[in-house]
């Protein structure tokens, strides 16, 4: 995880490192660029939880160091999924690169760190999902050696705390 120049001499230096609690503000901001509004407090709590299971889940940030200082330019999160019906895989649950820094190899570098971590965990399959509308992301993953294997419909059910009906209403 050594820093490296992404565009040649005289350009910003890129370093990829494990996420830290102080990164919550930048991570929340970047999540918003993908349409996922999340509070800094919620991100901070999640980062704190990550340290309890480093063999199952990891997150990295890409930092660009310029003359003006260092700034987080992207992040990636991944987890090992172990399911009864298939071999384990490493699932990338989130990847975002700051809009004005896309196309510089930052996403590629973040994926490479997850690939390295996945191999260290003994997992040989890397998987990611992407919304159908994110065609640029699809092209990126295909360039990085991923292949499309499924088209899914995603279903979600909101559960209320304490097992009651959502919104505090009891079921009939």
Secondary structure, DSSP 8 states (H G I E B T S, - for coil): ---EESSSTTS-EEEEEE--GGGHHHHHHHHHHTT----HHHHHHHHHHHTT-TTTEEEEEEEEEETTEEEEEEEEEEEEEEETTEEEEEEEEEEEE-GGGTTSSHHHHHHHHHHHHHHHTT---EEE---TT-HHHHHHHHHTT---------------GGG--GGG----
